[in-house]
């Protein structure tokens, strides 16, 4: 294994993490913006109001997208094992 192979592996690992976590991060951002807008309009600055809906939305999104995330991680793992098996 040389430096190019190592960089390819790291790049693929980072891309897999970005793709797998993208839906959850997107929902967290959307819920956060909606709550911030609501707080700005009503001038209610309660700290728990921001955390609880985000946590619930992220957990629901993880439940919905768990098969997709698992498939991404499985595909990455299979690809890495195939590279190890063939000697890069």
C-alpha positions as CSV (number, residue, x, y, z in Angstrom):
1,X,0.0,0.0,0.0
2,X,1.3,3.4,-0.9
3,X,0.3,6.9,-0.1
4,X,-2.2,7.1,-3.0
5,X,-4.1,4.0,-1.7
6,X,-4.2,5.4,1.8
7,X,-5.5,8.7,0.6
8,X,-8.2,7.0,-1.5
9,X,-9.3,4.9,1.5
10,X,-9.5,8.0,3.7
11,X,-11.4,9.9,1.1
12,X,-13.9,7.1,0.6
13,X,-14.3,6.8,4.4
14,X,-15.0,10.5,4.8
15,X,-17.4,10.5,1.9
16,X,-19.3,7.5,3.4
17,X,-19.6,9.4,6.7
18,X,-20.9,12.5,4.9
19,X,-23.4,10.6,2.8
20,X,-24.6,8.4,5.7
21,X,-25.0,11.3,8.2
22,X,-26.4,13.8,5.6
23,X,-30.1,13.2,6.2
24,X,-29.8,13.6,10.0
25,X,-27.7,16.7,9.8
26,X,-30.1,18.2,7.2
27,X,-33.1,17.6,9.5
28,X,-31.3,19.0,12.5
29,X,-30.5,22.2,10.5
30,X,-34.0,22.6,9.3
31,X,-35.5,22.1,12.7
32,X,-33.0,24.4,14.2
33,X,-33.7,27.2,11.8
34,X,-37.5,26.7,12.2
35,X,-37.2,26.9,16.0
36,X,-34.8,29.9,15.9
37,X,-37.3,31.7,13.6
38,X,-40.1,30.9,16.0
39,X,-38.1,32.1,19.0
40,X,-37.2,35.3,17.2
41,X,-40.8,36.0,16.3
42,X,-42.2,35.2,19.7
43,X,-39.2,36.4,21.7
44,X,-39.3,33.2,23.8
45,X,-35.7,32.3,24.6
46,X,-36.1,29.0,26.3
47,X,-33.0,26.8,25.9
48,X,-34.8,23.4,26.2
49,X,-37.1,24.5,23.4
50,X,-34.2,24.1,20.9
51,X,-32.8,20.8,22.1
52,X,-35.9,18.6,22.6
53,X,-37.4,19.0,19.1
54,X,-34.0,18.5,17.5
55,X,-33.3,15.3,19.4
56,X,-36.7,13.9,18.5
57,X,-36.4,14.9,14.8
58,X,-32.9,13.4,14.6
59,X,-34.0,10.1,16.3
60,X,-37.0,9.9,13.9
61,X,-34.8,10.5,10.9
62,X,-32.3,7.9,12.0
63,X,-35.2,5.4,12.4
64,X,-36.3,6.2,8.9
65,X,-32.9,6.2,7.2
66,X,-31.3,3.4,9.2
67,X,-31.4,1.0,6.2
68,X,-29.8,3.5,3.9
69,X,-27.1,4.3,6.5
70,X,-26.5,0.6,7.0
71,X,-26.3,0.0,3.3
72,X,-23.7,2.7,2.9
73,X,-21.5,1.4,5.7
74,X,-21.9,-2.2,4.4
75,X,-20.9,-1.1,0.9
76,X,-17.8,0.7,2.2
77,X,-16.8,-2.2,4.4
78,X,-17.2,-4.7,1.5
79,X,-15.1,-2.4,-0.7
80,X,-12.3,-2.1,1.9
81,X,-12.3,-5.9,2.5
82,X,-12.1,-6.5,-1.2
83,X,-9.1,-4.2,-1.4
84,X,-7.4,-6.0,1.5
85,X,-8.1,-9.3,-0.1
86,X,-6.6,-8.4,-3.4
87,X,-3.6,-6.7,-1.9
88,X,-4.7,-3.1,-2.9
